[in-house]
Amino acid sequence: MSTKYSRAGFTAAVVVAFFCGLVFASGFDLTRFGWAQSRVANTPMIPAVASAAETETAFEAVVDHARPAVVSIETERFARRHPTSRRRGAVPPDLPPGMEDFFRQFQQQQPPSDQPEEASGSGFIVSKDGYILTNNHVVEDADRVKVTLFDKREFDNAKVVGRDPTTDVALIKIDGNNLPTVPLGDDATARVGEWVLAIGNPLQLNFTVTAGIVSAKGRPQAGLLNAKYAITDYIQTDAAINPGNSGGPLLDIHGNVIGINSAIESGTGFYTGYGFAIPITLAHQVMNDIIKYGKVRRAVLGVSIGEVSANDARAAGLATIGGAKVGSFEPEDDSPAKRAGMEVGDVIIAAGGHPVDQVSTLQRIIRGYAPGDVVDIDVMRFGQKETLHVKLGEPTDDTTELATADDQAPVNNDDAGRQNERLGITVGAVTSDIAQQMKLASAYRNGLLVTDVSPSGPAYHLFTQGDVILRVLYPRPARDVHTPQDLQSAVSGVKDGGVIEFEVYNAQLGQTRAVTVPVGK
């Protein structure tokens, strides 16, 4: 009997010890209760649910307020320009690989000659009396513009008040009173990663709303605009936009417009991940000029500029990589920047007291001035900082057409030239036949013609066949290059791993540029 009670007591002690151990372990998170605990752990916390609900409510509020101010734009074009001119809706020939803008709209086939050419896009009302912002390429060359509102009201003869091909912004007008509007925000305060909404009329699906984030700012997508003084300073977003979204608003979470949807990056012409919008502050400036002056007033430095590479920064004496590099002057003989003392190869690091980190930043700063204004420009000139006082000019006629790859005859140079192994290029003299073939002005006939660029050399992707090397800009002092011996002498003075910078002329582009090349062994 005593043995029976002894065994029972022992068993009870074991059970108690087991549960005590389990409780002790769970207190230190050494073990977990089964499925029920797992389900509780996967349930969203109340604050997270509330945050998601608030975001959803914010989206709904933005859409309810903004969508009535978004319009559908349909255009017709009856008259045709010269048959060799670019058809409205065609993709510019120098568009970067993979970039597709909305010029094609719905990819329609060319209609018969007696039928109007149709296209469509989007826009948004910015004043109660009917001013509407959209893209230039939506209404360019249009003979008839029809605007349809969200409430299905139609305006058959909207007026194109003004267009600006350099920013792809246009202002149109409909006759109305007390129309719904959407407020214009400040893209400068927009941050990468914040929520945005796009509203427009993609693929004939009118008044469609999509959401995403600001993926990047200040994207310099060169080649999107076929204009000499084009400003390409885009907001990048992953909000889904497609052909037909052109001219529609990109809105922040507060319902303010921060951009005009303008282009997508795609190999198919349809959305594959990223779109680009014109910053609204830039578009606002264009709109104000059109309303006040009847045209867009542009102030220019009179320079051709490019982004700064690591090698450019080394040659300029910059501690960090940034700025805008001067490649040529436009017009060559009367450039405001050249008159102020700017030189090819200078790197612009500040303008009007504002730092310049890339080309688009400089363009935006100068766009805030008027022709005739004087602006202080800080440049780095191969280790020396200079401050120049530039009286801004006005753009020259932007109708000049440059030779394309199709009508630029290939250079026929029977002389094999002389190879410079440290640069990976072959150069030869500019003969009279070559000069005539390339239609070179006398100022560029005394340089060295690049006849070949080695794919394994340091100059690959920096030089192209047909470039003419004019001068050595760095190391200082600057000097002209007339013969292969001049080039060899300049290169031999650069240590392995150093850089050398040249002023180079390209006949196809019709302009010079500064090229910085790392020197090999």
N, C-alpha and C positions, 0 to 999 in steps of 0.2 A: 504493500500500500504506500509506504513511504517512497519506494522507488518510483511508483506511478506519478505521485505528486512532484517528485524531484524532476522527472522528465518533462512534465507539463510546465513546470516553472522555468526550466531551461529553454523550452520552445518559445514561451512567451517572451523571455528575455531577448532571444534572437530576433523575433519579430519587431519588438520595440527598438532594438539597436538598429535594425535595417531602416526603419522609417526615420529615426533620428538622423542616421547618416545621410539619407536622401534629402531631408530638409536642410541639413548642414551644407551638403554639396550644392544644392540649388541656390542657397544664399550667396555662395561664392561663384555662381554661374559655371560650376564644374559639370553639371549635367542639365539636361533640358527635359521638360515634360513633353509628351508625345505630340500628335497631330494638332490637337486643340491649341497648344501654345504656338506652334508654327503658323497656324492661321491667324492668330492674333498679331504675331510679329509682322506679317505681310499686309495687314490692314493699314491704309494710309492714316497718318495722324490727322486729327481734326484741323490743325492750322494749315496743313498741306492741302486738304480738301477745300478749305475756305479760300486759300490763295488761288487754286485752280478755278474756283467758282468766280472769284473776283476778276481774273483774267478773261474768262468767258464773258462775263457781264460787260467788261470794258470793250471787248471786241464788238459786242452787240450794240453798245451805245455809239461807238465810232461809226459803224455801218449805218445805223438808223439816221445819224446826223449827216453823214457825208454822201451816201448814195444818191439822194435826190439832186445833189449838185453835180453829179457825174453825167456826162452826155455821150451819146453815140454820134459819130461824125461819118457821113457818107459823102464821097466826092465823085464828080464826073468831070471828065476832060474830053473836050471835043476836038479842039485844034491841036495839031501836032507840030512840034518844032522841027528843025532840020533833021533829016533821017539819020544823020551820024551822031546826033546828041544822045545822051543817056536818057532812056525812058524812065519816067517817074515810076518808082517802085523797083528799079533795078539795083543790084548790089554794086557799090563802088568797086572799081577794079583793084584797088590797093588794100582791100579789106584783109586784116590779118587772118591766118588760117583758123577755122573754127568759129569765127565771129560772124553772126548773122543779125543784121538789124531788122527793123520792121518795114523797110521800104517795100518789101514784096507783098505785104499785107496778107491776102489769102492765097498767094501763089497762083493767081488766075492766069489763064492763057491770054495772049495778046488777042483782043477782039478784032473783028473785021473792021476795015478802015472807015466804014460808014456808021459804026456803032461807038458810043462813048466808052472811054476807058474808066472803069469803076474801081474804087478802093474805099477802105473804111478804117476807122480808128476811134480814138476816145479823146475826151477833153474834160475840163471841169470849170464850173462857173465861179468867177472870183469877184463879181460885183452884181448887185441886185438889178442893175440896168442892162446886164447881158454880156459883159466881157468874159471871154472864155480862153483859157490857156490850153495849148496843145503842142504837138510837134510840128516843126516846119515841114518834115517829109510827109506828113498826113495831108496837108493842104497845098503843097507846092504845085504850081501850074494848074490848079483846079479852076475849071470854068463854072462849076456849080458846087456849092457846099450846103449840105442838108444836115441839120442838127435835130436830134430827137432826145427829149428829156425822159427821165425815169417815169414820170406820170403820163408818158406817151404823147405829150404835146410835140408837134413837129414845126420846124422853122425851115422852110424850103430854100431860102436865099440868104444864108448867113454871109456876112461880109468879112473878108480877110483884111484886117486892119494893118497888119505888118508881119514880116517874117525875118528871121535871122539865121541864115545857113551856118554861121560860125558856131552857134550854140544849139542848133536844131530846135529853136523855140519859135512859136508863132502865136499871134493874138488874133482871135476872131470875135465878131460881135453879132448878137441877135437882138431884135427889138422886143423888149419885155420890161415888166415892172415887178418889183418885189419878188425876184427870182431867188431860189435857194442858193446859198453860197457855201463854200468851204474855206476855213481860215488858212492863211499861209503861215508856216512855221519858220524855224531857223535851223537849217541843216547843220550849222556849225556846232550846235549843241547835241546833235544826234551822236550816239555812241555805238561802236561796233558791238553787236550782240543784243541790241534792244529790239523789241517786237515792232514789226511794221505790217501794214495791210496794203494790198494793191487792189484797186477797183477799176474795171474797164470792160471792154467788149471783145474778148478773145474768141476767135474761131466762130464768130456769129452767135456766141452765147452772151447776150447782152447783160450788162450790169452784174458781172461775176466778181466775187470777193475771194481773195486768197490771202494767206498769212505766212509770214516768215520772219527773218531777222535781218538786220543790217550786217552783211557779211564783210564789207570793207568800205573804206572811203578814199576818195582821191584817186580812183582808178584812171590812169592815163591811157585809155584805149585808142591809140593812134590808128587812123585809117577809117574810123567809123564815119567821119564827116569829110566830104570831098570839098573842103574849103581851105584856102591858104592860111587864114588866120583862125582856124578852128580852135575852140577851147574844149578839151576833152578831160573833164574832171568829174568822173561819175561816182555815184553811190552804188555799190554792188549789193544785191539782195538775193535771197533764195526763195522769196515769195514767188509762187508760180505765175509767170506772165508769158503770153504767147502773141503771135501776130494778131493785131486788133486791139491789144492793150496800149498801143502807141498813143501817147498823149494823155493817158490816164494818170491819176494821182497815186503817189506812194505816201501813205499816212503813218504818223507815229501813233502811239497808244493813246495819246490825248486828242486825236482827231485832227491834227494839224498836218498840212501838206509839207513834206520835206523834200519831195522830188517829183519829176515828171518821167514816167516810165518811157524808155526810149529804145532799148536794144536788149538782145539776149545773146548768150554764148551758146552756140549749138552747131552741130555738124549736119543737122537735118532741117533747120529753120523753125523748129518748135522747141518748147521748153525742155531743157535737160539738166537744169540745176541752178543756173545763175542768170540774173537779169541786171540791167544797168539803168539808172535813173539820173536825169539832169538835176543838180542841186537847185532847190527852189529859190535860194537867194540870188543865184545867177539868173534864173528865169525871171525873177521879180525885177531885176535891174533892166533886163531887156524889155519887159512889159512897160516899165515906167518911161523908158526912152521913146518907145513907139508912141505912147499916149502923149507925151510932152513935146517931142520934136518931130514926130511923124516918121522917124527912122531910128536906127540903132547907132548911137555915137560910140565909136571905139577909139580908145587911146592905145597906141602901140609904141614899143621900144624900137622897133625896126631891126629885130634880130631873129635869127633862126636858132632855136635852143634845143637841147637834148638832155636826157637824164645823165647823172654822174655815176660812173662805174668806180670800182675800187682802185683801178689803175689811174683813172682821172683824178681821184682824190689824192693819191700819192703824188702825182705830178703837181697838183695845185697847192699842196702843203696843208691839206685839211686833216683835222684830227678825227673827224667822222665822215662817213660817206653821205653826201646830200648836196642839194643845190641844183642849179640849172646851168648847163655848159653852153657857152656861146660858140656856134658853128659858122655862122655867116651873117651878113648884114643885108637887110632888105628895106628900101632899095640900096644897092651897093654904094652909090655915090651920094646919097642923101639920107642916110640912116640917122635918126636922133641919137641912138646909143653911140654910133661911131663918131658923130660930131662931139659927143661928150668925152671921148677918149677911151671907149671900150674897145677891146681887142679880141680877135678870134682866139679861143682857148681859155678866156676868162671864165671863172665859175661864179655865178651870181649867188650870193649867200644871204642877202637881205634886200628888201625893197620897201621904202617908206617906213623904215623902222620895224618891219615885220620879218621874221626869219623865213627863209625859203628852203624847204626841204626837198622839193621836187618841182618839175615843170608846171604841173597843174596849179600848184600853190602860187607860183609867180604869175601865172595867167590870171588867177582870181584877184590877186592884189592889184595888178595893173588895170583890170576891168573896172575897178572902183574909182579910177581917175578919169578925167576928161581930157581931150586933146588940148594941148597948150599948158597943162599942169606940169610943174617941175617936181620930180621925185628923186630922192637920194637912193642910189643903188650901190650896195657894197659888193665888191668882187674880190676873189682871191686870184692873184696872178702869179702862179708858180712860187708860192711862199710869201708873197707880198700882198698885204691887204690894201685896197684902194677904194675910196668913196667918190663916186661920180654923180654929178648933178645933171640929170637927163630931162630935157624939155620934151614931153611926149608929143608924138605926131599923130596923124590920121592914116588909116590904111590906104594903100594904093589900090588901083582897080584890081579886083579879084577874079577877072575873067581869063587871065592868061592860062593856057593849057600847056602842060609839060609833056614831053615825049613819053610814051608808054613803052613797055618792054616789046610790044609788037612792032612799033614803028621806029624804034631805035636800032639802027643797023649795027651788026656785030663788028667789033674792031678787028680789022685784018692787018696784022703786023707780021710781016715776013721775017723780021729780025727777032730771033729767039730771045734776045735780051740777056741780062746778067742776073744771076740768082744771088740773093742775100740770104744766106742760110740762117742767120740769127733771127731774122724776122719771118722767114718762110715765104718770101715773095720773090717774083722775078720782075725786073724792071727794064725798060728800054727807052730810047729817045722818042719824043713826039715828032715824027716826021711831018712834012708838009701834007703828004697824002692822008695821014692819020688825022691831022688837025682839020683838014677839009671834010673828011669822012665823019668826024665827030662834031663838026661845026663849032670848033673851039674858038673863043675870042682870043685876041692876041695876048691878053694878060695871063692865059693859062697854057700857052704853047711852049714855054721854056722850062716846064717841069718834067717829071719823070712819069712815064706811063706804066701802070701796073698791068703786066701781061699774064700773070699767073699767080695764084695763091695756093700754097700747099695746105691740104687738109690737116696735116700733122704739125703745122707751124703755129707760132703764137699769134700771127696776124689773121688766122682763119676766122671768118665771120666779122672781122673788123675792116678789112679791105675787100673790094670786089674788082674783078677784071674790068679794066677801063678807067679806074680811078687815076687821077693825075696828082702826084705828090708835088706840092709847091714849095713848102718851107718846113724847116725844123723849128718848132716852137719851144721845145724843152728837150734836153737841158739848155739853159740860156748860155750865151746870147742867141736870139733867134737868127736864123740865116736861111737864104734861099738854097734850093736843091735843083741843080741843073743836069748833073751827070750821075751815073752809077757810082763814080768815085766819091762825089759829094755825099751820097747816101752812106757809103761804106765808112767814110771818115767820121760821120756823125754817129753811126752805130758803134764803131769801135771805141768811142769814148765813154760808152755806157757799160757799167759793170754787170756781170751776170745777175739776173734777178731784178735789175733796174728797169726803168720805163723810159720810153722816148715818145714824144708827141709831135704829130705832123699836122700841117694844114693841107687838106686834100680837097680836090675839086671833082665832082661827079657830074658828067655832062647830061646823063639821063634825068637827074633831079634838077640840074641847072643851078646848083649852089655848092658852096664849100662847107666843110665840117672839120672839126678837130678830132683826130684819131690818136688815142694813147695805146701803145703796144708794149707789153712786157718783152724784154729782150732775153732770148735764150743764149745758150753757150755756143 
